[in-house]
Amino acid sequence: MHFALTHEQEMLTQTVRKFAETELYPHEDLVEKTDEIPADLVTEIRRKAIALGLYAVNMPAELGGGGLGTFDTTLMERELGRAGYGLQMLVARPSNILRGCTGSQIEDYLLPTIRGERHDCLAMTEPDAGSDVRSMRTFAQAAGGDFIINGTKHFISHADMADYVILCAATGDLGSGRKSISCFLVDFDTPGLERRRGPKCVSHRGYHQCELVFDNCRIPARNLLGDLDGGFDLMGQWLGSTRLQVATTSVGRGYRVLEMATQWAATRKQFGQTIGKFQGTGFKLADMKTELEAAELLTLRAAWKDDQGTMTDTDAAMAKLFASEALARATDNALQIFGGMGLMDELPIERFWRDARVERIWDGTSEIQRHIISRALLRPHGG
């Protein structure tokens, strides 16, 4: 195992870095101020990403995707992660759950999503089922050749920009309030499905979260994704990849913050010298650099292992835990280095600081990641 990049990997990272700097960075202030991404800009960014071959890189090449493995996709996401989340997510990496599409689902959902003609979102979280997904109450009841769905989902990221939702819903009772889960493909124009914007979030403006209400929403049985009651396994596959995505975008954003803080410390003068010469500032930069490199190595190791088919839940959990918390410390240190200017909206530092907070919550809180890691340690000893 070594992480010396090939020429092709170097070219990939350079291409994506340039794309982020030229096509995404210039629009960050507008998105931050308005909490919206204009429709024409959405179309333009997606068109340019498709033209450069940066769209759906995680999907199989034989289906029209980029065919990149996890390690190469992680390199790309590290560079995209330097940009605002609402903008960088327009360079779509469709949910890995869609690889489970069969029959007519391939033509109706998978292929159009890979081509950028349709856009997906995933609905898992509910008001009473966040980390504890097996307590979800949204229920899909079999009815002849259909399923009838009732329930509510919230915190559904970018559902306002999606054409359909990959829905995780209960389809059985395992006892003690625990449910068996299945996954479904539900178009947003289906009668009985209401989509509405959720409360405004302090993190990642322009990347909205929505509430979905299912009221006797009827879908055909062919829209069942994967096996009945097999949704928990599908969700596990998705969570592994998305936790790696959170880890690597945290690393990318952390490096951008470090670069800005280093430049400020090297030029800002107080008491007759640049502030970087004071240990109170210089040591902060040293800690940021060390922790971000450690986070990157954890993330790249997990990505490499995934390509070998050996990545465990613990590998993804450690990467997500450490990288998201390293980003939190980096943004907090950067704000301290910038002082009062760091809190002003003339600079993006306060935005990086706010945006970093959600990374320790979504796609599994830091506490959940620690639970996964500790459980794996204790299991061989009967704990």
C-alpha positions as CSV (number, residue, x, y, z in Angstrom):
1,M,0.0,0.0,0.0
2,H,1.4,3.3,-1.1
3,F,-0.1,6.6,-2.0
4,A,2.3,8.0,-4.6
5,L,0.0,9.2,-7.3
6,T,0.2,8.1,-10.9
7,H,0.4,10.6,-13.7
8,E,-3.3,10.1,-14.4
9,Q,-4.2,10.7,-10.8
10,E,-2.1,13.9,-10.7
11,M,-3.9,15.1,-13.8
12,L,-7.3,14.3,-12.3
13,T,-6.5,16.2,-9.1
14,Q,-5.2,19.2,-11.1
15,T,-8.2,19.2,-13.4
16,V,-10.7,19.1,-10.5
17,R,-8.8,21.7,-8.5
18,K,-8.8,24.1,-11.5
19,F,-12.5,23.4,-12.0
20,A,-13.3,24.3,-8.4
21,E,-11.2,27.4,-8.5
22,T,-12.6,28.7,-11.8
23,E,-16.1,27.4,-11.9
24,L,-17.2,27.2,-8.3
25,Y,-15.2,29.6,-6.1
26,P,-16.4,32.7,-8.0
27,H,-20.1,32.0,-7.1
28,E,-19.6,31.3,-3.4
29,D,-20.3,34.8,-2.2
30,L,-23.6,35.0,-4.2
31,V,-24.8,31.6,-2.8
32,E,-23.8,32.6,0.7
33,K,-25.7,35.9,0.6
34,T,-28.8,34.6,-1.1
35,D,-28.9,31.0,0.1
36,E,-29.8,30.1,-3.5
37,I,-28.1,28.8,-6.6
38,P,-29.7,30.3,-9.7
39,A,-31.2,27.8,-12.1
40,D,-29.1,28.9,-15.0
41,L,-25.9,28.5,-12.9
42,V,-27.0,25.0,-11.9
43,T,-27.4,24.1,-15.6
44,E,-24.1,25.7,-16.5
45,I,-22.0,24.0,-13.8
46,R,-23.5,20.6,-14.6
47,R,-22.9,21.0,-18.3
48,K,-19.3,21.9,-17.8
49,A,-18.7,19.1,-15.4
50,I,-20.2,16.6,-17.9
51,A,-18.1,18.0,-20.7
52,L,-14.9,17.5,-18.6
53,G,-15.9,14.0,-17.7
54,L,-16.3,14.9,-14.0
55,Y,-19.9,13.8,-13.7
56,A,-21.0,10.5,-12.2
57,V,-17.4,9.4,-12.0
58,N,-18.3,6.8,-9.3
59,M,-20.6,4.9,-11.7
60,P,-19.5,2.0,-13.9
61,A,-18.0,3.0,-17.2
62,E,-20.0,0.4,-19.1
63,L,-23.2,2.3,-18.0
64,G,-21.8,5.7,-19.1
65,G,-20.2,6.7,-15.8
66,G,-16.6,7.6,-15.1
67,G,-15.7,4.2,-13.8
68,L,-13.3,5.5,-11.2
69,G,-12.5,3.4,-8.1
70,T,-13.0,4.6,-4.6
71,F,-9.4,5.9,-4.2
72,D,-9.6,8.0,-7.4
73,T,-13.1,9.3,-6.5
74,T,-11.7,10.3,-3.1
75,L,-9.0,12.3,-4.7
76,M,-11.5,14.1,-6.8
77,E,-13.8,14.7,-3.8
78,R,-10.9,16.1,-1.8
79,E,-10.5,18.9,-4.5
80,L,-14.2,19.5,-4.9
81,G,-14.5,19.7,-1.1
82,R,-12.5,22.9,-1.1
83,A,-15.5,24.7,-2.6
84,G,-18.9,25.5,-1.1
85,Y,-21.0,22.4,-0.6
86,G,-24.1,23.5,-2.6
87,L,-21.9,24.2,-5.6
88,Q,-19.6,21.2,-5.5
89,M,-22.5,18.8,-5.1
90,L,-23.7,19.9,-8.6
91,V,-20.8,17.8,-9.9
92,A,-22.9,14.8,-9.0
93,R,-21.7,11.5,-7.7
94,P,-25.0,9.5,-7.7
95,S,-25.9,7.4,-4.7
96,N,-24.2,4.0,-4.8
97,I,-27.5,2.5,-3.8
98,L,-28.6,3.0,-7.4
99,R,-26.2,0.2,-8.4
100,G,-28.9,-2.1,-7.1
101,C,-31.3,-1.0,-9.9
102,T,-32.7,-3.9,-12.0
103,G,-35.1,-4.3,-14.9
104,S,-36.9,-1.1,-15.9
105,Q,-35.3,0.8,-13.1
106,I,-32.0,0.9,-15.1
107,E,-33.6,2.8,-17.9
108,D,-36.0,4.8,-15.8
109,Y,-33.6,5.9,-13.0
110,L,-30.0,4.7,-13.2
111,L,-29.0,5.6,-16.7
112,P,-30.7,9.0,-16.8
113,T,-29.1,9.9,-13.5
114,I,-25.6,8.9,-14.8
115,R,-26.2,11.1,-17.9
116,G,-27.3,14.1,-15.7
117,E,-30.9,14.0,-17.1
118,R,-32.4,13.1,-13.7
119,H,-31.2,13.8,-10.2
120,D,-31.6,11.7,-7.0
121,C,-31.7,12.3,-3.3
122,L,-31.9,9.9,-0.4
123,A,-34.5,10.0,2.4
124,M,-33.6,8.1,5.5
125,T,-33.9,10.5,8.5
126,E,-37.2,11.2,10.3
127,P,-38.2,13.4,13.2
128,D,-38.0,10.4,15.6
129,A,-35.4,8.3,13.7
130,G,-32.1,10.0,13.3
131,S,-29.1,7.8,14.3
132,D,-31.5,5.0,15.2
133,V,-32.7,4.2,11.7
134,R,-34.5,1.0,12.7
135,S,-37.0,3.0,14.6
136,M,-38.3,4.8,11.5
137,R,-42.1,5.1,11.3
138,T,-42.5,5.8,7.6
139,F,-44.2,2.6,6.4
140,A,-44.6,1.0,3.0
141,Q,-47.6,-1.4,3.1
142,A,-47.9,-4.0,0.3
143,A,-51.2,-3.7,-1.5
144,G,-51.7,-6.0,-4.4
145,G,-49.1,-5.0,-7.1
146,D,-48.3,-1.7,-5.3
147,F,-47.0,-0.3,-2.1
148,I,-48.8,2.4,-0.1
149,I,-46.5,4.7,1.8
150,N,-47.3,6.9,4.8
151,G,-45.0,8.9,7.0
152,T,-42.6,11.9,7.2
153,K,-39.0,12.4,6.4
154,H,-36.9,15.4,7.3
155,F,-33.3,16.8,6.8
156,I,-33.4,15.4,3.3
157,S,-30.5,17.1,1.5
158,H,-31.0,18.8,-1.9
159,A,-34.4,17.2,-2.3
160,D,-35.6,20.5,-3.8
161,M,-33.2,19.9,-6.8
162,A,-34.0,16.2,-7.3
163,D,-36.5,14.5,-9.6
164,Y,-36.9,11.4,-7.4
165,V,-36.1,10.1,-4.0
166,I,-34.5,6.9,-2.9
167,L,-36.8,6.2,0.1
168,C,-35.9,4.1,3.1
169,A,-39.1,2.9,4.7
170,A,-40.2,0.2,7.2
171,T,-41.9,-2.8,5.7
172,G,-42.1,-5.1,8.7
173,D,-41.9,-5.3,12.5
174,L,-38.9,-7.1,14.1
175,G,-40.3,-6.6,17.6
176,S,-39.4,-4.2,20.4
177,G,-40.2,-1.3,18.1
178,R,-37.5,-2.3,15.6
179,K,-38.4,-2.4,12.0
180,S,-37.2,-4.2,8.9
181,I,-36.3,-1.7,6.2
182,S,-36.7,-1.6,2.4
183,C,-35.7,0.9,-0.3
184,F,-38.0,2.4,-3.0
185,L,-37.7,4.7,-5.9
186,V,-40.4,7.4,-5.7
187,D,-40.8,10.2,-8.3
188,F,-41.6,13.6,-6.8
189,D,-44.7,14.0,-9.0
190,T,-46.3,10.9,-7.5
191,P,-49.7,11.8,-5.9
192,G,-49.6,11.7,-2.2
193,L,-46.0,12.9,-1.9
194,E,-45.5,16.5,-0.7
195,R,-42.1,18.1,-0.7
196,R,-41.4,21.3,1.2
197,R,-38.3,23.3,2.3
198,G,-37.2,22.7,5.8
199,P,-35.9,25.2,8.3
200,K,-32.9,27.3,7.4
201,C,-29.6,25.9,8.4
202,V,-26.5,27.8,9.4
203,S,-24.2,25.4,7.5
204,H,-23.8,25.1,3.7
205,R,-26.1,27.8,2.4
206,G,-27.5,27.0,-1.0
207,Y,-27.5,23.3,-0.1
208,H,-31.0,22.9,1.3
209,Q,-32.7,20.3,3.4
210,C,-36.4,19.4,2.9
211,E,-39.3,17.7,4.5
212,L,-41.2,14.9,2.7
213,V,-44.7,13.9,3.6
214,F,-46.2,10.7,2.3
215,D,-50.0,10.5,2.6
216,N,-51.3,7.2,1.1
217,C,-48.6,7.6,-1.6
218,R,-49.0,4.6,-4.0
219,I,-46.1,3.3,-6.1
220,P,-45.9,0.2,-8.2
221,A,-44.1,-2.8,-6.7
222,R,-41.5,-2.6,-9.5
223,N,-40.1,0.5,-7.7
224,L,-38.8,-1.6,-4.9
225,L,-35.0,-1.2,-5.0
226,G,-33.2,-4.4,-4.0
227,D,-34.9,-7.1,-1.9
228,L,-37.9,-6.6,0.3
229,D,-36.7,-6.1,3.9
230,G,-33.1,-5.8,2.5
231,G,-32.9,-2.0,2.8
232,F,-30.6,-2.1,5.8
233,D,-27.8,-3.7,3.8
234,L,-28.3,-1.2,1.0
235,M,-28.2,1.7,3.5
236,G,-25.0,0.3,5.0
237,Q,-23.3,0.4,1.5
238,W,-24.4,4.0,1.1
239,L,-23.3,5.0,4.6
240,G,-19.8,3.6,4.0
241,S,-19.3,5.7,0.8
242,T,-20.9,8.8,2.1
243,R,-18.8,8.7,5.3
244,L,-15.7,8.6,3.2
245,Q,-17.1,11.5,1.2
246,V,-17.6,13.6,4.4
247,A,-14.1,12.7,5.4
248,T,-12.4,13.6,2.2
249,T,-14.4,16.9,1.6
250,S,-13.5,17.8,5.2
251,V,-9.8,17.3,4.4
252,G,-10.1,19.4,1.2
253,R,-11.8,22.3,3.0
254,G,-9.4,22.0,5.8
255,Y,-6.4,22.5,3.5
256,R,-8.1,25.6,1.9
257,V,-8.6,27.1,5.4
258,L,-5.0,26.2,6.3
259,E,-3.7,28.0,3.2
260,M,-5.6,31.1,4.0
261,A,-4.6,31.1,7.6
262,T,-0.9,30.6,6.7
263,Q,-1.0,33.5,4.2
264,W,-2.6,35.8,6.8
265,A,-0.1,34.8,9.5
266,A,2.8,35.4,7.1
267,T,1.7,38.9,6.2
268,R,-0.3,40.3,9.2
269,K,2.0,42.3,11.5
270,Q,1.6,43.1,15.2
271,F,4.2,44.3,17.7
272,G,6.6,44.8,14.8
273,Q,6.6,41.3,13.3
274,T,4.3,39.0,11.4
275,I,2.0,37.1,13.7
276,G,3.2,33.7,12.4
277,K,6.4,34.2,14.3
278,F,4.6,34.1,17.6
279,Q,4.4,30.6,18.9
280,G,0.7,31.1,19.8
281,T,0.0,31.4,16.1
282,G,2.7,29.2,14.6
283,F,1.8,26.3,16.8
284,K,-1.8,26.5,15.7
285,L,-0.7,26.2,12.1
286,A,1.5,23.3,12.9
287,D,-1.4,21.5,14.6
288,M,-3.7,22.2,11.7
289,K,-1.2,20.8,9.2
290,T,-0.4,17.7,11.2
291,E,-4.1,16.8,11.9
292,L,-5.2,17.4,8.3
293,E,-2.4,15.1,7.0
294,A,-3.3,12.4,9.5
295,A,-7.0,12.8,8.5
296,E,-6.0,12.5,4.8
297,L,-4.0,9.3,5.4
298,L,-6.8,7.7,7.3
299,T,-9.2,8.6,4.5
300,L,-6.9,7.5,1.7
301,R,-6.2,4.2,3.5
302,A,-9.9,3.5,3.8
303,A,-10.5,4.3,0.2
304,W,-7.6,2.1,-0.9
305,K,-9.0,-0.8,1.2
306,D,-12.4,-0.3,-0.4
307,D,-10.9,-0.8,-3.8
308,Q,-9.4,-4.0,-2.5
309,G,-12.7,-5.1,-1.0
310,T,-11.4,-5.0,2.5
311,M,-12.7,-1.8,3.9
312,T,-14.7,-2.2,7.2
313,D,-17.3,-0.1,8.9
314,T,-14.5,0.8,11.4
315,D,-12.2,2.1,8.6
316,A,-14.9,4.5,7.3
317,A,-15.9,5.5,10.8
318,M,-12.4,6.4,11.9
319,A,-11.9,8.5,8.7
320,K,-15.1,10.3,9.1
321,L,-14.7,10.9,12.8
322,F,-11.1,12.1,12.7
323,A,-11.4,14.2,9.5
324,S,-14.6,16.0,10.6
325,E,-13.2,16.8,14.0
326,A,-9.9,17.9,12.5
327,L,-11.8,20.3,10.2
328,A,-13.6,21.7,13.3
329,R,-10.3,22.4,15.1
330,A,-8.8,23.8,11.9
331,T,-11.6,26.3,11.3
332,D,-11.7,27.3,14.9
333,N,-7.9,27.9,14.9
334,A,-8.1,29.8,11.7
335,L,-10.8,32.1,13.0
336,Q,-8.6,32.7,16.1
337,I,-5.6,33.6,13.9
338,F,-7.7,36.0,11.8
339,G,-9.0,37.6,15.0
340,G,-11.9,39.9,14.7
341,M,-11.7,39.9,10.9
342,G,-12.4,36.2,11.0
343,L,-15.9,36.8,12.2
344,M,-16.7,39.4,9.5
345,D,-18.6,38.3,6.4
346,E,-16.0,40.1,4.2
347,L,-13.9,37.0,4.5
348,P,-15.0,33.4,4.1
349,I,-13.5,32.3,7.4
350,E,-16.7,32.6,9.5
351,R,-18.5,30.6,6.7
352,F,-15.9,27.8,6.9
353,W,-16.3,27.8,10.6
354,R,-20.1,27.5,10.4
355,D,-20.1,25.0,7.6
356,A,-17.7,22.7,9.5
357,R,-20.1,22.2,12.3
358,V,-22.5,19.9,10.5
359,E,-19.8,17.5,9.4
360,R,-19.8,16.0,12.9
361,I,-23.6,15.4,12.8
362,W,-24.8,14.2,9.4
363,D,-24.1,10.8,7.9
364,G,-23.6,9.5,11.4
365,T,-22.7,11.7,14.4
366,S,-19.2,11.5,16.0
367,E,-20.8,9.5,18.8
368,I,-22.1,7.0,16.3
369,Q,-18.7,6.7,14.7
370,R,-17.1,6.1,18.2
371,H,-19.7,3.5,18.9
372,I,-18.9,1.6,15.7
373,I,-15.2,1.7,16.4
374,S,-15.5,0.7,20.1
375,R,-18.0,-2.1,19.3
376,A,-15.6,-3.6,16.8
377,L,-12.8,-3.5,19.4
378,L,-14.9,-5.2,22.1
379,R,-16.7,-7.8,20.0
380,P,-13.8,-10.3,19.9
381,H,-13.7,-10.2,23.7
382,G,-17.4,-10.8,24.1
383,G,-18.2,-7.2,24.8
